[in-house]
Amino acid sequence: DLSSRSRKSLLDSPPSSPSPSTKTFRQERVSSRSDSSGVESPSDRLSARTSTYTRRENRLASLSKTEDDSASKDYKKLYEDALTENEKLKSRLQDSKQELTKIRSQLDRVTQKQDRISERSSVFESEKREKEALEKRVSDMEEELKVLTELKSDNQRLKDENGALIRVISKLSK
């Protein structure tokens, strides 16, 4: 579709100004005709113009055909290159997605380990505080036990003294 449009536009457009070599060639042909007959006839001018247009159209058609062939080949090659590049990129994207999944799973595992470690450390800290509290309580109980032992011994001493006093008082009262 594109090539037919470019051909139409090239065929519909007026002829471009001829190159300097084409001008001299035409001038030589016209001068040789006029030299031979003396006068240039309108049919000669028309046939020269027609042959020039025909040659120009043939040249443009062959150029555009070559351009179309090379352009279609280029487009086909570009398309194939783009497909190849897309496949490579898709493959790299897939690899990147897999790597991302692996990294996420590793991150989850590390995070879970950190959570367990922090839980353990918090449990450890609470156990440590509990142990210190228990040690303090044991030491307080030991102090109380010492006091109770002293009180018991004082109580026994007082009982013994009381018994002795009771004996002394009963001897004195007889």
Secondary structure, DSSP 8 states (H G I E B T S, - for coil): -HHHHHHHHHHHS------HHHHHHHHHHHHHHHHHHSS--HHHHHHHHHHHHHHHHHHHHHHHHHHHHHHHHHHHHHHHHHHHHHHHHHHHHHHHHHHHHHHHHHHHHHHHHHHHHHHHHHHHHHHHHHHHHHHHHHHHHHHHHHHHHHHHHHHHHHHHHHHHHHHHHHHHH-
